[in-house]
Amino acid sequence: AVFIDVDHYLRYIISKNDTSLKNAYKFHLTEEFHNTLDIFHTIEVFILLVILSFYSNFFYFILIGVTFHQIFDLIDLIHKKWYDARAYSLIFWLKHKYESK
């Protein structure tokens, strides 16, 4: 379930133009985020994994790992009071992004 956080690293690389994993880790520990898109944390990816898990045990175990990961992420976000830190849906994130322009 650690691989789900690759999207955090990709977001850091794009926003900071820096590929240092150490810097990305520090950045994500200290910065507060609002409505950021972490693609692997969206409901659409979760639904896709649910569907794929019906056809493959591999995806079933990935789904279990992602589910636990999401639960612990949600607990962490609530603890930090970062209620709007993450976009939980790609569709709603895109809608919000283009309506705010």
C-alpha positions as CSV (number, residue, x, y, z in Angstrom):
1,A,0.0,0.0,0.0
2,V,3.0,2.3,0.1
3,F,3.0,2.6,-3.7
4,I,-0.3,4.5,-3.5
5,D,1.8,7.5,-2.2
6,V,3.7,7.7,-5.5
7,D,1.2,10.4,-6.4
8,H,2.5,12.6,-3.5
9,Y,6.0,12.3,-4.9
10,L,4.9,13.1,-8.4
11,R,3.0,16.2,-7.2
12,Y,6.1,17.3,-5.4
13,I,8.3,16.9,-8.5
14,I,5.9,18.8,-10.7
15,S,5.3,21.7,-8.2
16,K,8.9,22.1,-7.0
17,N,10.9,20.9,-10.0
18,D,12.9,18.8,-7.5
19,T,13.4,15.0,-7.6
20,S,14.8,14.6,-4.1
21,L,12.9,12.0,-2.3
22,K,14.2,13.4,1.0
23,N,13.0,16.9,0.2
24,A,9.6,15.6,-0.9
25,Y,9.2,13.7,2.4
26,K,10.0,16.8,4.4
27,F,7.7,18.9,2.3
28,H,4.8,16.6,2.8
29,L,5.3,16.5,6.6
30,T,5.4,20.3,7.0
31,E,3.1,21.8,4.4
32,E,-0.6,22.1,4.7
33,F,-2.5,21.3,1.5
34,H,-5.9,22.4,0.2
35,N,-7.9,20.4,-2.5
36,T,-4.8,18.8,-3.9
37,L,-5.2,15.9,-6.4
38,D,-3.5,12.7,-5.4
39,I,-4.8,10.5,-8.2
40,F,-4.3,7.2,-6.5
41,H,-6.3,8.4,-3.5
42,T,-9.5,9.2,-5.5
43,I,-12.8,7.3,-5.4
44,E,-12.5,6.6,-9.1
45,V,-9.3,4.6,-8.6
46,F,-10.9,2.8,-5.6
47,I,-13.9,1.9,-7.7
48,L,-11.6,0.6,-10.5
49,L,-9.8,-1.6,-7.9
50,V,-13.1,-2.9,-6.6
51,I,-14.1,-3.9,-10.2
52,L,-10.7,-5.4,-11.0
53,S,-10.7,-7.4,-7.7
54,F,-13.7,-9.4,-8.9
55,Y,-11.5,-10.7,-11.7
56,S,-8.1,-11.0,-10.1
57,N,-6.8,-12.0,-6.7
58,F,-3.8,-9.7,-7.3
59,F,-6.1,-6.6,-7.4
60,Y,-8.1,-8.0,-4.5
61,F,-5.0,-7.8,-2.3
62,I,-4.1,-4.4,-3.7
63,L,-7.6,-3.2,-2.8
64,I,-7.1,-4.5,0.8
65,G,-3.9,-2.6,1.1
66,V,-5.3,0.6,-0.4
67,T,-8.3,0.4,1.9
68,F,-6.2,0.3,5.0
69,H,-3.9,3.0,3.6
70,Q,-6.9,5.3,2.9
71,I,-8.3,4.7,6.4
72,F,-5.0,5.6,8.1
73,D,-4.6,8.6,5.8
74,L,-8.1,9.8,6.7
75,I,-7.4,9.4,10.4
76,D,-4.2,11.5,9.9
77,L,-6.0,14.2,8.0
78,I,-8.7,14.4,10.7
79,H,-6.1,14.5,13.4
80,K,-4.3,17.4,11.6
81,K,-7.7,19.1,10.9
82,W,-6.9,19.1,7.2
83,Y,-10.4,18.5,6.1
84,D,-10.0,19.9,2.7
85,A,-6.4,18.8,2.1
86,R,-7.3,16.3,-0.6
87,A,-9.6,16.0,-3.5
88,Y,-11.4,12.7,-3.1
89,S,-12.7,12.6,-6.6
90,L,-11.0,13.3,-9.9
91,I,-14.3,14.4,-11.5
92,F,-15.1,16.9,-8.7
93,W,-11.5,18.2,-8.7
94,L,-11.6,18.9,-12.4
95,K,-15.0,20.5,-12.1
96,H,-13.8,22.8,-9.3
97,K,-10.6,23.6,-11.1
98,Y,-12.3,24.7,-14.3
99,E,-15.2,26.5,-12.6
100,S,-12.8,28.6,-10.5
101,K,-11.1,30.0,-13.7
